[in-house]
Amino acid sequence: MGAERDGRAGRGPGTVARRAIRTTLAACGSFYLFLYGLDQPVAATYALFGVVSMAALSHIPGTGRQRAAVMLRTTPAIWLLVTAGTFLAVRTWTAVAGMLLIGFVLAFVAAAGPRAAGATPGLQLLYIMPSFPPYAPDTLGQRLLGVTLGLVLLVLAELFVLPEPRGPTYRQRAAEAGMVAVRCADELGRAPYTLSAATVAAVHEAGESLRPLRTDEADRPAGPGLRDRALAHTGLAVRTLLGRMQHLPPPPPGKAPLKPGADLLDAVGRAAAATAALLSGTGRTNDEALTLRRLREEAADRAEHERQGLTAARGRRRAALLEVADAAVAYADASELAVRGRRARIPGGTDSVRFWYAGQGAPLLWWHRLWAHAGPRSVYFQNAVRIALALGAARTVAGVESLPHGFWAMLAVLSLTRTTAAQTRATVRQALTGTLLGALLAAGVLALVGGRTTVYAVVLPVVMVVAFRVGPVRGVGWAQGMFTLVVSFVFAQLAPVTWRLAEVRIMDVIIGSMIGVVFGLLAWPRGAQAELHRAVAELLEREAETVERTTAAVVAGVPGATPDDRALQRALSLAESAYAQRQGEPRAPAQGAPDWQAAMMTGHHVLWGSRRLLARSGPVLDPVHRDRLGGRTSELVAAMYAASRRARSEPPAATAGWLPARAADAAAPSTAGQQSPEAGAGGEWPYPDTPESVAPSRYFGALAWLESLAVDVERVLEPCRAPSGEGEESRK
């Protein structure tokens, strides 16, 4: 629960109250200005609902300043949507066609991250409003004027009224993790060449702080742009760096580290410190990263061209040091891209494949993200289809039946449809109860007050503050009930109304709710749950295939090349999107549920390790080392397929012994860096320093990669052995 509180810090009662006050000031201010000051009821209506759309219906994360920035960027899209809705309202069929197309596009843009997803409901409503009769293109200017002024007042309120403090950003947390890496490098560089218990705890906490659920949605680097991709890459790189340093094998007993290895580790510490300074804003350059890259390349060149093999103790330490250096270089390069954007130096050589997005333009990066989710296996695609069909059906019913205030039915579809059928049904029950009670209260007020608009004008701000304060905290029932009062008091000022307006409100909400329930049942009713199981299972299978191809190339001594890992990348993208949606869906504690994020991390480690091993050539392995590497590969691949089968089952059975015996031994975690991930359960390297253990560096690099992956795979389904484990919140 602590992780969820950290990640949702912007949803507390105090924050909701501040947002309710800002929304009320902007909505009522623009509404009263147009209605009573300029006598423009059309502009007044669009001003008020423009504010409500972007401030109340939307769920844009972050502080007022962050929300204001999103609203400013979406203003041109708002103008286009209002214009399109105005002209497509000429016929019911054109309005429905527009609803299907625009509804799908707006919902599908949620693939661009939490900020885009948060603005989507409000944008949907701003298209829905003008798409209803009367067909009045001559009022387009008034509509655009009202929406624009309402948004201007809302942006000003977000910026200057009751500003909110901003919590630690993802960049700051990545910088703090980098300083933990500096601490690790210092301890590993001096006797006894292991990490203290306090440092191990700091490593764990730094890694946990970079989990998505520990970061506010507004600061999660989930967008398709260059800086967001690079910042996400930064977090992954520093977590990998910390993990590799925690399990760095010590030098052979009684021997000091070799000077090249000691220099490389020292360079890692200095580069991590410079990178952390760059991320925190206290540093301007990272020349230490250039030094580290040079030392890493020199060490890799020596490993590639040396003719004499290494003993097991020296070989595994060198391979582990190269992995540490590789992760530190990735951390530095990704950080520079995240901070400087297109002004950063684009990594060259083998690193250019890892940072493929560095030289791409924003439109191409957006296209790459959306194309990756253009199919029924993507939860973003599923959600877009579901909401577009539901909105299209609601618009058809409203047009054919000539529903009065039919856009309320559309609003019910938009605000009550959830990603799972069970969640939609539960939401609808609460919403109908709240709407009924709110309508009864509204009918009583309308019958008593009648046409005295001054009363409604005085009461509206109070009701609006209460509605936008209570609704997000007390649930959808309260939100619908209070919003019924709000719209009743608004329309009572626009035209003479009777208590029957409340009756119309109930009817429209019922129609919209039933449509939402029907399409929730017909279109992927289980939400992300089933898709997450399938996506993670497929990801693990693609990982196993990549491991087999990579080690086969190492055994055969093929020359350096860039692997074709597009299938693995797509599987990783789909799994990450399903995991992200699953966090927003209610879930009961599941015995033995996997650590889904560990599977994502394993996928990234497979990608990085495969590219690093295949980037350089190496000799053909002799039969002894070929058999050892092949045996380890078979064990790991078997474990990955076993994990895939376990992830595909719903729920996974909590059975021990799901790993082959040898892989389970290899995956036994080490403590305080005293035992390497290559070690068996007893902490001893399984292959002693004998003449036949001498092997080329590429062999030890592959073996170290396989052993670290064995630890990763063990963690994917480790909660299966813990009866109380829930998986999503398990440790990484």
C-alpha positions, 0 to 999 in steps of 0.5 A: 500500500505504501507504493500506491500512496506514493504513486497517487499522492496527487489524489489526497483530500487536500489536493482534491479540495484545492482542485475543486476550488480552482474548477469552481472559480473558472467555471462559474466566473466564465459562465456568469461573465457570458450569461449575465455580463454579455448575454451570450448563453451559448458561450456561457454553456461552452465555457462552463462545460469546457472547464468541467470537461478538462478539470473534473471529467478529465483526470490529468495528473500532477500539480496545478502547473503540470495540469495547466501545461497539458491543457495549453498543449491540448487547446488546438485539439479542443478547437478542432473537436468543437468545430468537427462536432458542430458540422457533423451534427447536421445528420445523425449518421454523420454524428455517429460516424464521427463519434466512432472515429474520433472516439476511437482515436482519442481513446487510443491516444492513451497509449502515449502515457498517463498525461494523454490518457488523463485528458482523453475523457474531457476531450471526448466530451468537448466533441460530444457537446456540439455533435447534438442538435440543433445544427447551428454552425453560425454559433461556432464562434460563440462556442469557441469563444466560450471554451477558450475563455473558460480554459484560460481562466482554468489555466490561470487558476491552476497556476496561481490559486492555491498552488501545490508543492511538487514531490520528488521527480523521477529524475531526482530519484534516478539521481539519488540511485546514482549516488547509491551506485557511487557508494557501492563502487567505493566499497567494492574498490577496497577490502574486503571488496563487498557491500555492507548490510546498510549499502545493500539496504540502500540498493534495495530502497533505491531500486524500489523508489523507481518502480512506477507505483512509487512515482506520481503519474505526472512524473512517470516517464511513460510518453513516446517522446525522446525525453520520456523514453530516455528517462525511462531508460535511465531508471532501468539502467541505474536499477540494472547497475545497482543489481550488477554491483550488488552481485559483483564477485570478489577477487580470488581469495588472498589476491588483490583486484587487477589494476584494469578492473580496479580502474574500471570500477573507479571510473564507474563510480566517478561516472555515476557521480557525474551522471547523478549531478547532471540529473539533479541539475548541479552538473553541466557536463559528464566527461567522466562518462567518456573516460568510462566508455574508453576504459570499457571499450579497451577492456572489451577489446582486450577480451576479444583479442586475447589469445590466452584464456582466463581461469574461472575466478578471473573470468567471471569477475571480468565478465561481471565488471564489464556488465557493471561498466556497460550498465553505467555507460547506459545510465550516463547516455540515457541521462544525457538524452533525458536532460538535454534532449536533441542537444545531447550527444547521440551514442555511437557504436554498439550503443546506437542500437540501444538508443535507437530513438535518439535520432528520431523525430517526435512524429516518428516516435509517436508513430512507433508507439501507436503502431506497436499497439495497433492490434487486438492484443493491446489493451489500449486498442481494446479500450479504444474499440470498447469506448468508441462502440459504446459512444456510437451506440449511445449517439445512435439511440439519442438521435433516433429516439430524439432524447432531450439532453441526449448528451447526458446519456453520452456523458454517462457512457463516458464516465461510467464505462470501465475496463472490466465488466465487473467494475462497470456493473459495480460503478453503474449500481453506485451511479444510478443510486446517486443519480436517483437521490440527486434527481429527487433533491434537484426536483424538489429544489426546482419545484420550490424555487421555480424560475428565480434564477438568482437563487440558482446563481447564488447556490451553484458555486457552493454546490459545485465546490461540494460536488467536485470535492466530495465526488473524487473522495466518496466515490462515483455515487456521490459524484453522480448525485452531486453532478445532477444538482450542478447540471440542474442548477446550470440549465435552470439559469439558461432556460425556464425548467420544471422538476421534470428536468430531473426526470430527464436526467435519470432517464439519460443516465439509465440509458447511458449506463445500460449501453456501457454495461452491454459493451463492457460485457461484449468487448474484452470484459476481463480488462487487462487481467487475461491480457497480462497473463498472455502477454507476460507468457509470450514475453517469457517465450520470446526471451527464451528464444533470444537466449537460445539464439544468442548462446548458439552464436557464442558457441559457434564463434560468429562475428559481431552483428546486431540481432533481430529482436523486434519480436521480443521488443513488441512482446515487451511493449504489450506486456508493459502496457497490460501491466500499466492498465492492470494497476488501475483495475481492482484486484483481489489478493491472489495467492502466488501471483507473479511479480509482473514487473520482474518479467519486464525487467528480465526482458530488458536484460535479455535485450541488453545482454544479447546485443552486448554479446553479439556485438563482438566476435569471439573464438569457437568454444571447445567441447568442454565449454560448449557443453557447459554453456549449452547445459546452462542455456538449457536449464535457463530456457526450461525455467523460462518456459516453465515460468511462461506456463505458470504465468499463462495459468490463471491463477498460477498454482503456488507450487514449489519446484517449478524451476529445474534443480540446477537452475534453482540452485543457480538462482539462489540470491546472494547476500551483501555481495559475498556470493555471486549470482553464478554461485550455487546454493552453497556460495561456491563457484561450481567449476574450480580453477582447473586446466580445463576451466580456462576459457575465453572472455566471451564464454564468461560473459555469456555465462554471467549473463545466463546466471543473472537471468536465472536470478531474474526468472526466479524472481518472476514467480518467486511469490508462488512459494509465498502464500501471502504474496500478491505479486504486484507489490513483491520485491524486485 
